[in-house]
Amino acid sequence: MTKITFTIPSVLNAGGGEKKTELEVSTLKESFEKISEIMGDDFKRKVFESDGSPRSLINIYINGKNAAFDSGLDTILNENDEVYILPAVAGGSELSEKELDQYSRQVMLEQIGYQGQLKLKILLYVLLVLVDLVIQSQHV
């Protein structure tokens, strides 16, 4: 068994803020079993299908890399690995799956997190709109 940190974002923690939990486990599957015991039934319903597999809209990252590209739940975890789960989002001002993959390291950082990355995305859009307005005003 190895010690890992399992991070649950606020959106999966009933709005209770980001939660980091240290676990002693060997595989990703074991980490999900233990974190499910800790978080309870509401968490299980949000994250897992009835057969126990993660829902298709749940992204699992190990040290910033999407676990889907590894061995999935059978992935063997190493000492001090960081597991982070995020629900996939679509449309609007949320982060797309591509953006989650692209910015997964920033999302995992305690100082930035999912909400911080979302704010950065919104600020980028605001900046682009302002630049466009300045350019348009110069052509009037």
C-alpha atoms as an extended CHARMM CRD file, in Angstrom:
* protein
*
       140  EXT
         1         1  MET       CA              0.0000000000        0.0000000000        0.0000000000  PROA      1               0.0000000000
         2         2  THR       CA              1.1520000000        3.5050000000       -0.8090000000  PROA      2               0.0000000000
         3         3  LYS       CA              0.1270000000        6.9080000000        0.4860000000  PROA      3               0.0000000000
         4         4  ILE       CA             -1.6850000000        9.1030000000       -2.0520000000  PROA      4               0.0000000000
         5         5  THR       CA             -3.6650000000       12.3410000000       -1.9650000000  PROA      5               0.0000000000
         6         6  PHE       CA             -7.1960000000       12.1740000000       -3.3870000000  PROA      6               0.0000000000
         7         7  THR       CA             -8.6910000000       15.5650000000       -4.2680000000  PROA      7               0.0000000000
         8         8  ILE       CA            -12.3990000000       16.1210000000       -4.7080000000  PROA      8               0.0000000000
         9         9  PRO       CA            -13.4950000000       19.4490000000       -6.2150000000  PROA      9               0.0000000000
        10        10  SER       CA            -16.1880000000       21.5450000000       -4.5600000000  PROA      10              0.0000000000
        11        11  VAL       CA            -18.7430000000       20.5980000000       -7.2130000000  PROA      11              0.0000000000
        12        12  LEU       CA            -18.5400000000       16.9440000000       -6.0650000000  PROA      12              0.0000000000
        13        13  ASN       CA            -18.2990000000       17.8690000000       -2.3760000000  PROA      13              0.0000000000
        14        14  ALA       CA            -21.8150000000       19.3030000000       -2.0260000000  PROA      14              0.0000000000
        15        15  GLY       CA            -20.3800000000       22.8090000000       -2.3400000000  PROA      15              0.0000000000
        16        16  GLY       CA            -18.2040000000       22.2590000000        0.7250000000  PROA      16              0.0000000000
        17        17  GLY       CA            -15.0530000000       23.4160000000       -1.0120000000  PROA      17              0.0000000000
        18        18  GLU       CA            -12.2240000000       21.3570000000       -2.4010000000  PROA      18              0.0000000000
        19        19  LYS       CA            -11.4210000000       18.3490000000       -0.2050000000  PROA      19              0.0000000000
        20        20  LYS       CA             -8.0110000000       16.6650000000       -0.0590000000  PROA      20              0.0000000000
        21        21  THR       CA             -7.8060000000       13.2740000000        1.6320000000  PROA      21              0.0000000000
        22        22  GLU       CA             -4.7430000000       11.1230000000        2.1900000000  PROA      22              0.0000000000
        23        23  LEU       CA             -5.3380000000        7.4230000000        1.5650000000  PROA      23              0.0000000000
        24        24  GLU       CA             -3.2940000000        4.2110000000        1.8530000000  PROA      24              0.0000000000
        25        25  VAL       CA             -4.1010000000        2.1980000000       -1.2960000000  PROA      25              0.0000000000
        26        26  SER       CA             -2.4750000000        0.1920000000       -4.0910000000  PROA      26              0.0000000000
        27        27  THR       CA             -4.7350000000        0.8550000000       -7.0810000000  PROA      27              0.0000000000
        28        28  LEU       CA             -6.9830000000        3.5770000000       -8.4130000000  PROA      28              0.0000000000
        29        29  LYS       CA             -9.9620000000        1.2630000000       -7.8510000000  PROA      29              0.0000000000
        30        30  GLU       CA             -9.0640000000        0.9180000000       -4.1520000000  PROA      30              0.0000000000
        31        31  SER       CA             -8.7740000000        4.6960000000       -3.8550000000  PROA      31              0.0000000000
        32        32  PHE       CA            -12.3030000000        5.1110000000       -5.2390000000  PROA      32              0.0000000000
        33        33  GLU       CA            -13.6500000000        2.4510000000       -2.8810000000  PROA      33              0.0000000000
        34        34  LYS       CA            -12.1130000000        4.1960000000        0.1430000000  PROA      34              0.0000000000
        35        35  ILE       CA            -13.0810000000        7.7280000000       -0.8970000000  PROA      35              0.0000000000
        36        36  SER       CA            -16.6480000000        6.5200000000       -1.5700000000  PROA      36              0.0000000000
        37        37  GLU       CA            -16.8470000000        5.1590000000        1.9900000000  PROA      37              0.0000000000
        38        38  ILE       CA            -15.6880000000        8.5450000000        3.2940000000  PROA      38              0.0000000000
        39        39  MET       CA            -17.9040000000       10.7190000000        1.0590000000  PROA      39              0.0000000000
        40        40  GLY       CA            -21.1070000000        8.6600000000        1.2120000000  PROA      40              0.0000000000
        41        41  ASP       CA            -24.0040000000        7.7420000000       -1.0600000000  PROA      41              0.0000000000
        42        42  ASP       CA            -24.5480000000       11.1440000000       -2.7030000000  PROA      42              0.0000000000
        43        43  PHE       CA            -20.9390000000       11.1440000000       -3.9220000000  PROA      43              0.0000000000
        44        44  LYS       CA            -21.2770000000        7.5500000000       -5.1800000000  PROA      44              0.0000000000
        45        45  ARG       CA            -24.4010000000        8.4450000000       -7.1990000000  PROA      45              0.0000000000
        46        46  LYS       CA            -22.6560000000       11.4230000000       -8.8110000000  PROA      46              0.0000000000
        47        47  VAL       CA            -19.4620000000        9.5450000000       -9.6840000000  PROA      47              0.0000000000
        48        48  PHE       CA            -20.3890000000        5.8900000000      -10.3530000000  PROA      48              0.0000000000
        49        49  GLU       CA            -22.7300000000        3.9180000000      -12.5650000000  PROA      49              0.0000000000
        50        50  SER       CA            -24.8480000000        1.2000000000      -10.9180000000  PROA      50              0.0000000000
        51        51  ASP       CA            -22.2410000000       -1.4100000000      -11.9510000000  PROA      51              0.0000000000
        52        52  GLY       CA            -19.5160000000        0.4420000000      -10.0020000000  PROA      52              0.0000000000
        53        53  SER       CA            -17.7010000000        1.8980000000      -13.0010000000  PROA      53              0.0000000000
        54        54  PRO       CA            -17.0380000000        5.6540000000      -13.1480000000  PROA      54              0.0000000000
        55        55  ARG       CA            -19.6640000000        7.6290000000      -15.0500000000  PROA      55              0.0000000000
        56        56  SER       CA            -18.5940000000        8.5950000000      -18.5570000000  PROA      56              0.0000000000
        57        57  LEU       CA            -18.6170000000       12.2920000000      -17.6250000000  PROA      57              0.0000000000
        58        58  ILE       CA            -16.0960000000       11.8360000000      -14.7930000000  PROA      58              0.0000000000
        59        59  ASN       CA            -12.4770000000       12.6560000000      -15.6290000000  PROA      59              0.0000000000
        60        60  ILE       CA             -9.8170000000       11.0630000000      -13.4330000000  PROA      60              0.0000000000
        61        61  TYR       CA             -6.3240000000       12.5460000000      -13.2950000000  PROA      61              0.0000000000
        62        62  ILE       CA             -3.2240000000       11.0460000000      -11.7000000000  PROA      62              0.0000000000
        63        63  ASN       CA             -0.4520000000       13.6040000000      -11.2790000000  PROA      63              0.0000000000
        64        64  GLY       CA             -2.0910000000       15.7550000000      -13.9550000000  PROA      64              0.0000000000
        65        65  LYS       CA             -2.4250000000       12.9670000000      -16.5430000000  PROA      65              0.0000000000
        66        66  ASN       CA             -5.7930000000       11.5930000000      -17.5830000000  PROA      66              0.0000000000
        67        67  ALA       CA             -6.0880000000        8.0490000000      -16.1750000000  PROA      67              0.0000000000
        68        68  ALA       CA             -8.1700000000        7.0180000000      -19.1940000000  PROA      68              0.0000000000
        69        69  PHE       CA             -4.9090000000        6.9050000000      -21.1470000000  PROA      69              0.0000000000
        70        70  ASP       CA             -3.3600000000        4.5580000000      -18.5760000000  PROA      70              0.0000000000
        71        71  SER       CA             -4.9580000000        1.3940000000      -17.1730000000  PROA      71              0.0000000000
        72        72  GLY       CA             -8.1390000000        3.0280000000      -15.9090000000  PROA      72              0.0000000000
        73        73  LEU       CA             -9.2430000000        1.8100000000      -12.4830000000  PROA      73              0.0000000000
        74        74  ASP       CA             -6.6000000000       -0.9400000000      -12.6090000000  PROA      74              0.0000000000
        75        75  THR       CA             -3.8250000000        1.6690000000      -12.5710000000  PROA      75              0.0000000000
        76        76  ILE       CA             -1.2780000000        0.9310000000       -9.8540000000  PROA      76              0.0000000000
        77        77  LEU       CA             -0.5940000000        4.0120000000       -7.7600000000  PROA      77              0.0000000000
        78        78  ASN       CA              2.8210000000        5.1120000000       -6.5360000000  PROA      78              0.0000000000
        79        79  GLU       CA              3.8610000000        6.7770000000       -3.2910000000  PROA      79              0.0000000000
        80        80  ASN       CA              2.6950000000       10.4290000000       -3.1350000000  PROA      80              0.0000000000
        81        81  ASP       CA              0.5850000000       10.2190000000       -6.3040000000  PROA      81              0.0000000000
        82        82  GLU       CA             -2.1460000000       12.8480000000       -6.5420000000  PROA      82              0.0000000000
        83        83  VAL       CA             -5.5460000000       11.7290000000       -7.7930000000  PROA      83              0.0000000000
        84        84  TYR       CA             -8.0080000000       14.4180000000       -8.8890000000  PROA      84              0.0000000000
        85        85  ILE       CA            -11.4950000000       13.8760000000      -10.2620000000  PROA      85              0.0000000000
        86        86  LEU       CA            -13.5690000000       16.3330000000      -12.2330000000  PROA      86              0.0000000000
        87        87  PRO       CA            -16.9500000000       16.0380000000      -13.8710000000  PROA      87              0.0000000000
        88        88  ALA       CA            -16.7990000000       16.8100000000      -17.5700000000  PROA      88              0.0000000000
        89        89  VAL       CA            -18.6510000000       19.9820000000      -18.4690000000  PROA      89              0.0000000000
        90        90  ALA       CA            -20.0750000000       21.2350000000      -21.7140000000  PROA      90              0.0000000000
        91        91  GLY       CA            -21.1240000000       24.5170000000      -23.2150000000  PROA      91              0.0000000000
        92        92  GLY       CA            -21.3890000000       27.9890000000      -21.7250000000  PROA      92              0.0000000000
        93        93  SER       CA            -18.4770000000       29.4010000000      -19.8160000000  PROA      93              0.0000000000
        94        94  GLU       CA            -17.4780000000       26.0710000000      -18.2540000000  PROA      94              0.0000000000
        95        95  LEU       CA            -14.2230000000       24.3350000000      -19.1150000000  PROA      95              0.0000000000
        96        96  SER       CA            -14.4770000000       21.8610000000      -21.9740000000  PROA      96              0.0000000000
        97        97  GLU       CA            -12.9860000000       18.3750000000      -21.7590000000  PROA      97              0.0000000000
        98        98  LYS       CA            -10.1590000000       19.5570000000      -24.0360000000  PROA      98              0.0000000000
        99        99  GLU       CA             -9.4930000000       22.5190000000      -21.7100000000  PROA      99              0.0000000000
       100       100  LEU       CA             -9.5570000000       20.2340000000      -18.6750000000  PROA      100             0.0000000000
       101       101  ASP       CA             -6.9150000000       18.0560000000      -20.3120000000  PROA      101             0.0000000000
       102       102  GLN       CA             -4.8890000000       21.0920000000      -21.4050000000  PROA      102             0.0000000000
       103       103  TYR       CA             -5.0200000000       22.8190000000      -18.0140000000  PROA      103             0.0000000000
       104       104  SER       CA             -5.1900000000       19.7720000000      -15.7220000000  PROA      104             0.0000000000
       105       105  ARG       CA             -2.0000000000       20.7280000000      -13.8660000000  PROA      105             0.0000000000
       106       106  GLN       CA             -3.3380000000       24.2110000000      -13.0690000000  PROA      106             0.0000000000
       107       107  VAL       CA             -6.6870000000       22.7430000000      -12.0310000000  PROA      107             0.0000000000
       108       108  MET       CA             -4.8890000000       20.4130000000       -9.6100000000  PROA      108             0.0000000000
       109       109  LEU       CA             -2.9330000000       23.2520000000       -7.9900000000  PROA      109             0.0000000000
       110       110  GLU       CA             -4.4920000000       24.3190000000       -4.7110000000  PROA      110             0.0000000000
       111       111  GLN       CA             -3.7660000000       27.9800000000       -5.5420000000  PROA      111             0.0000000000
       112       112  ILE       CA             -5.7090000000       27.8260000000       -8.8300000000  PROA      112             0.0000000000
       113       113  GLY       CA             -8.1090000000       24.8640000000       -8.8500000000  PROA      113             0.0000000000
       114       114  TYR       CA            -11.0910000000       24.4110000000      -11.1380000000  PROA      114             0.0000000000
       115       115  GLN       CA            -12.7710000000       27.6700000000      -10.1370000000  PROA      115             0.0000000000
       116       116  GLY       CA             -9.5570000000       29.6550000000      -10.6310000000  PROA      116             0.0000000000
       117       117  GLN       CA             -9.0340000000       28.2070000000      -14.1090000000  PROA      117             0.0000000000
       118       118  LEU       CA            -12.6470000000       29.0090000000      -14.9630000000  PROA      118             0.0000000000
       119       119  LYS       CA            -12.0890000000       32.6230000000      -13.8490000000  PROA      119             0.0000000000
       120       120  LEU       CA             -8.9660000000       32.8080000000      -16.0190000000  PROA      120             0.0000000000
       121       121  LYS       CA            -11.0090000000       31.6130000000      -19.0020000000  PROA      121             0.0000000000
       122       122  ILE       CA            -13.6760000000       34.2450000000      -18.3560000000  PROA      122             0.0000000000
       123       123  LEU       CA            -11.0210000000       36.9610000000      -17.9960000000  PROA      123             0.0000000000
       124       124  LEU       CA             -9.5110000000       35.9050000000      -21.3120000000  PROA      124             0.0000000000
       125       125  TYR       CA            -12.9110000000       36.3100000000      -23.0050000000  PROA      125             0.0000000000
       126       126  VAL       CA            -13.3890000000       39.7350000000      -21.4050000000  PROA      126             0.0000000000
       127       127  LEU       CA             -9.9280000000       40.7860000000      -22.5850000000  PROA      127             0.0000000000
       128       128  LEU       CA            -10.6480000000       39.5960000000      -26.1320000000  PROA      128             0.0000000000
       129       129  VAL       CA            -13.9450000000       41.5090000000      -26.1910000000  PROA      129             0.0000000000
       130       130  LEU       CA            -12.2020000000       44.6680000000      -24.9530000000  PROA      130             0.0000000000
       131       131  VAL       CA             -9.4660000000       44.3450000000      -27.5770000000  PROA      131             0.0000000000
       132       132  ASP       CA            -12.1280000000       43.8800000000      -30.2500000000  PROA      132             0.0000000000
       133       133  LEU       CA            -13.9770000000       46.9950000000      -29.0310000000  PROA      133             0.0000000000
       134       134  VAL       CA            -10.7660000000       49.0490000000      -29.1130000000  PROA      134             0.0000000000
       135       135  ILE       CA            -10.0190000000       47.8860000000      -32.6540000000  PROA      135             0.0000000000
       136       136  GLN       CA            -13.5770000000       48.6550000000      -33.7810000000  PROA      136             0.0000000000
       137       137  SER       CA            -13.4990000000       52.1200000000      -32.1960000000  PROA      137             0.0000000000
       138       138  GLN       CA            -10.3180000000       52.9490000000      -34.1070000000  PROA      138             0.0000000000
       139       139  HSD       CA            -12.0670000000       52.2070000000      -37.4120000000  PROA      139             0.0000000000
       140       140  VAL       CA            -15.0100000000       54.5300000000      -36.7290000000  PROA      140             0.0000000000
